[in-house]
Amino acid sequence: MVQRNLILIIILFSSCLTVFSQEKVKKINFTILDASFDIGDIFYQDSSDEYWGNYEEKSPFSIGANIGFEYPINKYLGLESGFRISYYIKKMKETETETNQKRDIDGIYWGPYFSPKIYLVPFQNGSGALYIENRFSLAYSTINLPSGLNMKRRYDKMIFLYDLVLGAHCKVSNNSFFNIIVGYNSFSFSKIKKFENNKIKNKTPFQFGMGVSFAL
């Protein structure tokens, strides 16, 4: 429900903006911080279910980076293709034992992506612009499980990921730009390995990123 509302907010915001011209230029884009998370449980929260028993958990968190080449179709539309890699971790620990044994889940996902960009309202004096980006990627993903679950410790799978973000593209010099994005990320480690009858939080729907671009 939260993810759906976030997508609707971004779409409604973009529909209220007037599309203006953006400088037509090829760019190399580096996202040096590409983070996604679930707003809520920053600290450990008590929980229980049939599968994991009694435990404490934090919401999962993912951090990574990507590099892409952007080709301008016209002054309003750009197409970017590139490569992304991210590491994710979910903190968990038992509460039924004196040792409170850690039961962390972690893994990585990486692969190519393709993303159309629509440039919206420009800043004054051509110093940048707002844009909407739809990123589609096919990622090789792994998950590492804690011991004692009566199953393999590691699973891997190819998964489809979708990001929808609102970004700000700010000119630093004639050939360089600073970028910042906020939006929605579809990653969930349940896409790699599903657990029956469990309630653990496995999604990272909120996305935040920063990076730089260089004109070619």
Summary of the structure (lengths in Angstrom):
residues: 216
radius of gyration: 19.6
end to end distance: 41.2
largest distance: 63.1
contacts: 670
relative contact order: 0.23
helix: 9%
strand: 58%
